[in-house]
Amino acid sequence: METGIRVESGLTALNSYENRVYQFSNDEKRRYVAKFYRPQRWRAEQIVEEHQYALDLLADEVPIAAPLILQGYTLQSHAGFYFAVFPSLGGRQYETDNEDQMEWVGRFLGRIHQTGRKTLFSQRPTIGLDEISISPVRCWNSAY
């Protein structure tokens, strides 16, 4: 799959709970992160919906690493695997005793929620009390 980014470095594996995530540099020494989605975990429509939300957050000035649009798409595929490329951005831990930083954290949380209210997710599963608590307990109890 041609993405338009020439990889010049090796791939450095990053910690990830579910997917395979690697950092690399291009021929201009810019750092990127490639996220390979676990096969058969999410449909393409679900991933694209998540990507659109990330792009919406970026447009609403929430400082996040949104997926790059490469060849017109955020979601790429190769040999049956979905992947996306993100800019590699540095970060830092905020100081909980710094009132200015805590105020910014609150502002960004507000922006995240306001952006989320603009468009409802239609492809992703619902996360609610039944999905995270009641159904798993029912399944667990029925197994024994």
N, C-alpha and C positions, 0 to 999 in steps of 0.2 A: 504494500500500500504506500503510495507516494503522498506524503503530507506537506512537502515543501521545506522541511527542516532537515538539515544534514547533521547527523549525529557524529560528533568528533571524539567524545569521551567514551569510556565504558559506562555501563549501567550500574548505578549504586542502588541496591535494594533499600527501601525505606520500610519502616514499620507500618503494617496495615492489618486490621482484624480480619477482613473478608476478601479483599482484592489483592492483586499484585501491583505494587507501586514502585517505580524506579525513577531516580534522578539522573539526568545526563546534561551535557553541554553541547551546544552546536558549534559550528565553525567560527562563529563570532564571539565565542566564550559566554554566551547567554545560557543561563541554567533553566531547565524545564523539568517537569515531572510528568511521566507517562503513567496513567492508571489503566490497568487491564482488568476489566470486569469479570467476575467469576462466571463461567459459562452456565447457562440455564438458571441463573439466579434472578435476573431482571430482563424484561423485554426491552427492545430498543426504544419503544415509545415511552417507557417509564424512565429510562436514563435521559432521553432527550428532554422530557418534562423537568427533570431535576436540573439539567444544564440550563434550561430556559430560566428557571428560578434563580440560578446563580448569576446569569447575565442580567436579570432584572434587579437583583441586589446590587450589582456593580453599577448599573445605571442610576440607582437610588443612592449612590455614594457610600455604600457599605464596603469597606476595604477587604475584599476577599479575593482569593485566587480562583477566578472563573475559568471554565474551559475555553481554550482558544478555538476560534473558528478557522479551520483549515480546509481549503478546497471547498468552502461554502458550508461546512458542517462542523459541529462540535463533536459528534460521535463518529468514530472511524471504525472500520472492521478489517480484519485480515485473518484468513484461514479459520473462519468461524469464531474468532475472538473479537469482542468489542473493546475499544480503548479510546481514551481521550488524552489530550496533552494540555497541561496547565503551565502557567509561568511558575517558576520556583521563587517564592517570596519568603524573605526572612521575617521573623516575628520576634516578639519578646513578651515576657510575662508582665502583666500589669501589676502595679503595687496596690494591694487592697487598702493600704492606709493613705493613699494619695487620692484626695477628694476629687481633683480635676480628672484623673484617670477613671475613677469610678463613675463620674458623671458622663464621660464619653462612652463607657461600657453601657450605661443605661440608655443613652441616645441611640447607640447602634442596635441594641435589643429592640427598642421602639421601632426603628426603621425596618428591621428584619420582619417584625410582626406586621407593620403597615404594608410592606411589599407583599407579604404572604396573603394579605386580605384582598389584593387586587385581582388575583386569578386563582380559582379553586383548582386543586389537583384533581385530575380525572383518571390518570393512569396508575398512580401509585396507590398501594393499599392504605386503608385507613389505620391510623394508630389511635386506639382508644382503649377504654377500660376493658372491653370484651376481648380485644385482640391481644393485649399484653398481660391480662390477669385471668379472666374468667375462662376463656377457651383453653388456654394451656393447662389449667387446673382440671378442667373436664377431661381433657385428653389423658392427663397423667392418671386420674382416678379410674378412667375406663380401662387403662392398660393393666391395672392391678385389681 
